[in-house]
């Protein structure tokens, strides 16, 4: 099989920020909703890193971000550095981060949020719709089915492949 531009694009490494529930929940209460989401967040980050991407949690890079007047400004500065932002919307922190992302067009356009279908119509869902209006995207998932399977990871992988191809063809 000949080498294609799709193969070449797949070699491009992206900087990816992964928001979601605290990873400590994965070990403290692995069977809980928060624990399952935290485990999926860890799985997504680790898979992306194994694919050659710089995939990190924001809490792991705060010290590398220049000081700012407040944590919100510091997070915005951090988000600007990354090529792609994944948000597993569920924890209070991830909902606040989604709100920030959905009101900055430069950040929204490189963000994909994942939100439980049961949250349709709530504040977080409205933020997801605004994110899409600003050229970001969101996907509704079914808990726990889409977490127990590899659906969320597959959706992230598809978006990463698309971004690599866009970067390659630019």
Secondary structure, 3 states (H helix, E strand, C coil): CCCCHHHHHCCCCCEEEEECCCCHHHHHCCCCHHHHHHHHHHHHHHHHHHCCCEEECHHHCHHHCCCCCCHHHHHHHHHHHCCEEEEEECCHHHHHHHHHHCCCHHHHCCEEEEEEHHHCCCHHHHHHHHHHHCCCEEEEECCCHHHHCCHHHHHHHHHHHHHHHHHHHC
